[in-house]
Amino acid sequence: MSYPFLPFGAFTDGLDDAKINDIIGPVQTDQGAYLILVHDILDATVPPFTEIQNIIRQELTIKLTQTHVWQSVQRIQSETCPIYYEDAIADISDQYDELAEDWRTHVDSLLLMEYTLHKQRKQFRGKDFREFIRYQPMFIGSLKDKDDVKKLIEVYLINQFLYDEAQKLSPESDLEYALFKNSIKNQFYVKYFKEKHIEANIDLQESAIASYYQSRKDSLKTFEKADITIYKFKTLGEAMSYKQLRRDPNSQSEKELEPSKEHLTFHRDGKHTYDTILEQNIDGLETGVLSHPMKINDQYCLLEIRNTVGSMYITYYKIKENLRHKLYLEKEKEEYNKQLDILKSLYKITINKII
């Protein structure tokens, strides 16, 4: 480890002046308590500050953030005084059926945790945990693992405490909060409207997509083969810089961004196989125009079609999903227009003349 000795440096300053054979700790961290034995110390040449100041700033920001989060969690634990019932937590994790995504037995009455909030002792039972999981958009871990279940219960406790703290700030009187809350509410209403009145009326059958393909077949042509250049870079930044250089040759020195190149003849005869990412990005690419950067293996690449030969129809199965998306958008627009006409008949709209 080097300064600032992350992740442990976020929880102790004991490593800053440590000597060989020093034992630091126990150090309380967000992952438990640790004892750190210093085996060896190596002197390192420190680059000029101007070269490493951004790295130091970033690492110190991480350290301070980790320290603040850990201290905040310790405060929450201290003020809520939680008691975790390990046997019940183990039981609720054992009873979970991952295939059915539900519990095999009735677990609602299991007492998993007790904690203090508003100077009142509260209980957190199996039914509360099930409700919390149902509305938790995403979590890391497994409901079959008792340690992961305990972490989720701790997340619930932190959420309850922070919500209580936020209410003390009287956010309803804050204009920005009110605007944000109304924005979220409006998003919910729009989503509900779309699911009930738009998406429910769209049913794309395979036959509809096939007919859509036939009606537009003449516009769905591509080359039989093409000469392609693949420009390869070590980083995404280099690829983006080279693309900018091609747009504006005066933006940087071309020598600084000279990539390695691979020339390839791309055939559409079905007898050749290519990287899936390459195939996906070559469709729709115009001759002489660089593609967006893409990662192929361990390199960032730009594609350029140098010239093309021949013309052929794009097969239905190759473009089916793309057609499905386009047809869906058209159907969606039709449904929106229908709903708009209904709304206009219900709510009379008057547009004043704009001068």
C-alpha positions in Angstrom: 0.0 0.0 0.0 1.1 3.6 -0.6 -0.2 6.8 0.9 -3.1 7.4 1.7 -3.1 3.6 2.4 -6.7 3.0 1.1 -8.9 1.4 2.2 -7.5 1.3 5.8 -6.2 4.8 5.7 -9.8 6.0 5.7 -10.3 4.6 9.2 -6.9 5.2 10.9 -3.9 7.6 10.8 -1.7 5.0 12.4 -0.2 4.0 9.1 1.1 7.4 8.3 4.2 7.1 10.5 4.3 3.3 10.9 7.6 1.4 11.4 8.6 -2.2 10.6 7.0 -4.7 12.9 4.4 -2.1 14.2 1.0 -3.6 14.9 -1.7 -1.1 14.0 -5.2 -1.6 15.5 -7.6 -3.0 16.0 -8.9 -0.8 13.2 -12.7 -0.6 13.0 -13.8 -0.4 9.4 -17.1 -0.8 7.4 -16.0 -4.4 6.7 -15.1 -5.3 10.3 -12.1 -4.9 12.7 -8.5 -5.5 11.5 -5.1 -5.8 13.0 -2.4 -4.6 10.6 1.2 -5.9 10.9 3.9 -3.8 9.0 6.2 -6.3 7.4 8.4 -4.0 5.4 8.7 -0.3 4.3 10.0 0.8 1.0 11.2 4.3 0.2 9.6 5.6 -3.0 10.7 8.4 -5.2 8.0 11.0 -5.1 7.3 12.7 -8.4 6.9 16.5 -8.5 3.7 17.6 -6.9 2.3 19.1 -10.1 2.4 15.7 -11.7 0.5 13.8 -8.9 -1.7 16.5 -7.4 -4.8 15.3 -9.2 -4.2 11.7 -8.1 -3.6 12.8 -4.5 -6.8 14.9 -4.6 -8.8 12.0 -5.9 -7.4 9.5 -3.3 -7.9 11.9 -0.5 -11.5 12.6 -1.6 -12.1 8.8 -1.5 -10.5 8.6 1.9 -12.5 11.5 3.3 -15.7 10.1 1.8 -15.2 6.6 3.2 -14.4 8.1 6.6 -17.5 10.3 6.6 -19.8 7.4 5.5 -18.3 5.1 8.2 -18.6 7.7 10.9 -22.2 8.4 9.9 -23.0 4.7 10.1 -21.4 4.5 13.5 -23.5 7.4 14.7 -26.7 5.7 13.3 -25.8 2.5 15.1 -25.2 4.4 18.3 -28.4 6.3 18.3 -30.7 3.5 17.2 -29.1 0.8 19.4 -30.2 -2.1 17.1 -30.4 -5.7 18.3 -30.1 -8.3 15.4 -31.6 -11.7 16.1 -29.1 -13.9 14.3 -31.1 -17.1 14.5 -34.2 -15.5 12.9 -32.0 -13.9 10.2 -30.5 -17.4 9.5 -34.0 -18.9 9.4 -35.4 -16.4 7.0 -32.5 -16.9 4.6 -32.7 -20.7 4.8 -36.4 -20.6 4.0 -36.0 -18.5 0.8 -36.6 -20.3 -2.5 -34.5 -18.7 -5.2 -36.4 -20.4 -8.1 -39.8 -19.4 -6.8 -38.5 -16.0 -5.6 -40.5 -16.4 -2.4 -40.3 -18.0 1.1 -41.2 -21.7 1.5 -42.9 -21.1 4.9 -44.7 -18.3 6.7 -41.9 -15.9 7.9 -44.0 -12.8 8.6 -43.9 -13.1 12.4 -40.1 -13.7 12.7 -38.5 -10.9 14.8 -35.3 -9.9 12.9 -34.3 -6.7 14.6 -35.2 -4.2 17.3 -34.2 -0.5 17.2 -34.9 2.9 18.6 -36.4 5.8 16.7 -38.2 8.8 18.1 -37.2 7.5 21.6 -39.5 4.5 20.9 -38.4 0.9 20.7 -39.5 -0.6 17.3 -39.6 -4.1 15.9 -38.6 -5.2 12.4 -40.2 -8.5 11.5 -40.3 -10.9 8.5 -43.3 -9.1 6.9 -41.4 -5.8 7.1 -38.4 -7.4 5.4 -40.5 -8.9 2.6 -42.1 -5.5 1.9 -38.7 -3.8 2.0 -37.3 -6.3 -0.6 -40.4 -6.0 -2.8 -39.8 -2.2 -3.2 -36.0 -2.2 -3.2 -35.1 -1.5 -6.8 -31.7 -3.2 -6.6 -29.5 -4.8 -4.1 -26.2 -6.7 -4.1 -26.1 -10.2 -2.6 -28.3 -13.2 -2.1 -31.4 -13.7 0.0 -30.1 -17.2 0.7 -27.0 -15.7 2.5 -27.7 -14.7 6.1 -24.8 -12.1 6.0 -26.3 -10.5 2.9 -29.8 -10.5 4.6 -28.3 -8.8 7.6 -26.7 -6.1 5.4 -30.1 -5.5 3.8 -31.6 -5.1 7.3 -28.9 -2.6 8.1 -29.7 -0.7 4.9 -33.3 -0.5 6.0 -32.3 0.9 9.4 -30.0 3.5 7.8 -32.9 4.5 5.4 -35.3 4.9 8.2 -32.9 7.0 10.2 -32.0 9.3 7.3 -35.6 9.7 6.3 -36.3 10.8 9.9 -33.4 13.2 9.8 -34.6 14.7 6.5 -38.1 15.3 7.9 -36.5 17.4 10.6 -35.2 19.8 7.9 -38.8 20.6 6.8 -38.0 20.0 3.1 -41.6 20.8 2.1 -40.7 24.5 2.6 -37.7 24.2 0.2 -38.7 25.3 -3.3 -36.1 23.1 -5.1 -37.3 20.1 -3.1 -40.9 20.8 -4.0 -40.0 21.1 -7.7 -38.0 17.9 -7.5 -40.9 16.0 -5.7 -43.4 17.2 -8.3 -41.1 16.2 -11.1 -40.9 12.6 -9.7 -44.7 12.5 -9.2 -45.2 13.7 -12.8 -42.9 11.0 -14.0 -44.9 8.4 -12.1 -48.2 9.6 -13.7 -46.7 9.6 -17.2 -45.3 6.1 -16.7 -48.7 4.9 -15.5 -50.5 6.5 -18.4 -48.0 5.1 -20.9 -48.4 1.5 -19.5 -52.2 1.7 -19.3 -53.1 3.6 -22.5 -50.2 3.2 -24.9 -48.2 0.0 -24.3 -51.4 -2.0 -23.5 -52.7 -1.3 -27.0 -49.5 -2.3 -28.9 -49.1 -6.0 -29.8 -46.4 -6.7 -32.4 -47.0 -10.0 -34.0 -44.3 -11.7 -36.1 -46.4 -11.4 -39.2 -46.7 -7.6 -38.7 -42.9 -7.3 -38.6 -42.5 -9.5 -41.7 -45.0 -7.3 -43.6 -43.2 -4.2 -42.4 -39.9 -5.7 -43.9 -41.5 -6.4 -47.2 -43.0 -2.9 -47.5 -39.6 -1.4 -47.0 -37.4 -4.0 -48.6 -36.2 -1.7 -51.4 -34.7 0.7 -48.9 -33.0 -2.1 -47.0 -30.0 -2.6 -49.2 -26.4 -2.9 -48.3 -23.0 -3.7 -49.9 -21.9 -7.2 -50.8 -18.3 -6.6 -49.7 -16.3 -3.6 -48.4 -12.7 -2.7 -47.7 -12.5 -1.6 -44.0 -9.8 0.0 -41.9 -9.8 -0.7 -38.2 -8.0 1.9 -36.1 -6.8 0.5 -32.8 -6.1 2.4 -29.5 -5.1 1.6 -26.0 -7.6 3.9 -24.4 -11.0 5.4 -25.1 -9.5 8.9 -24.8 -7.1 8.2 -27.6 -9.8 6.9 -29.8 -12.0 10.0 -29.2 -9.0 12.3 -29.8 -8.3 10.7 -33.1 -11.9 11.0 -34.2 -11.8 14.7 -33.3 -8.5 15.0 -35.2 -10.1 13.6 -38.3 -12.9 16.2 -38.0 -10.5 19.0 -37.4 -6.9 18.3 -38.5 -5.6 21.4 -36.7 -6.8 20.2 -33.3 -3.7 18.2 -32.4 -0.5 16.8 -33.9 -1.3 13.7 -36.0 2.0 12.1 -34.9 0.9 12.1 -31.3 -2.2 10.1 -32.2 -1.0 7.7 -34.9 -2.9 4.4 -34.2 -2.1 0.9 -35.3 -4.3 -0.1 -38.3 -5.8 -3.3 -39.6 -7.2 -3.6 -43.2 -10.0 -6.0 -43.7 -12.2 -7.1 -46.6 -15.7 -7.6 -45.1 -17.9 -10.1 -47.0 -21.7 -10.6 -46.7 -21.8 -14.0 -48.4 -22.4 -15.9 -45.2 -19.2 -17.9 -45.6 -17.1 -15.6 -43.3 -17.4 -14.9 -39.6 -16.5 -11.7 -37.9 -16.5 -10.2 -34.4 -20.1 -9.6 -33.3 -19.3 -6.0 -32.2 -17.7 -5.3 -35.6 -20.8 -6.6 -37.5 -23.2 -4.6 -35.4 -21.3 -1.3 -35.9 -20.6 -1.6 -39.6 -24.3 -1.6 -40.5 -25.4 1.9 -41.4 -21.9 3.3 -41.5 -21.2 5.7 -44.4 -18.2 5.4 -46.5 -15.3 7.6 -45.2 -16.9 8.3 -41.9 -15.4 7.0 -38.6 -17.6 4.9 -36.4 -18.2 5.5 -32.7 -15.4 4.0 -30.5 -16.0 0.4 -29.6 -14.1 -2.1 -27.4 -12.9 -5.2 -29.2 -10.9 -7.5 -27.0 -8.6 -5.2 -25.0 -8.5 -2.4 -27.5 -10.7 0.6 -28.4 -11.4 0.7 -32.1 -12.8 2.9 -34.8 -14.1 1.5 -38.1 -13.9 3.2 -41.5 -15.4 1.9 -44.7 -12.9 2.8 -47.5 -15.0 1.5 -50.4 -17.8 -0.9 -51.2 -18.6 -3.4 -54.0 -22.0 -4.6 -55.1 -25.5 -4.3 -53.6 -27.8 -6.8 -51.8 -30.9 -6.9 -49.6 -30.4 -7.1 -45.9 -31.9 -10.4 -44.8 -35.0 -10.3 -42.6 -33.6 -12.2 -39.7 -30.5 -10.0 -39.6 -32.6 -6.8 -39.3 -35.7 -8.1 -37.6 -35.0 -6.7 -34.1 -34.2 -3.3 -35.6 -37.4 -3.4 -37.6 -39.4 -4.4 -34.5 -38.0 -1.4 -32.7 -38.9 1.0 -35.5 -42.4 -0.5 -35.9 -43.0 -0.2 -32.2 -42.1 3.5 -32.3 -44.5 4.1 -35.1 -47.3 2.3 -33.3 -46.5 4.2 -30.1 -46.7 7.5 -32.0 -50.1 6.4 -33.4 -51.4 5.6 -30.0 -50.1 8.9 -28.6 -52.0 10.7 -31.3 -55.2 8.8 -30.5 -54.9 9.7 -26.8 -54.1 13.3 -27.7 -57.3 13.5 -29.8 -59.3 12.1 -26.8 -57.8 14.6 -24.4 -58.5 17.5 -26.8 -62.1 16.5 -26.9 -62.3 16.4 -23.1 -60.3 19.5 -22.4 -60.9 22.4 -24.8 -57.7 24.1 -25.7 -57.5 27.8 -26.7 -54.3 29.1 -28.3 -54.0 32.8 -28.2 -52.5 34.4 -31.3 -48.8 34.8 -30.9 -47.5 38.2 -32.2 
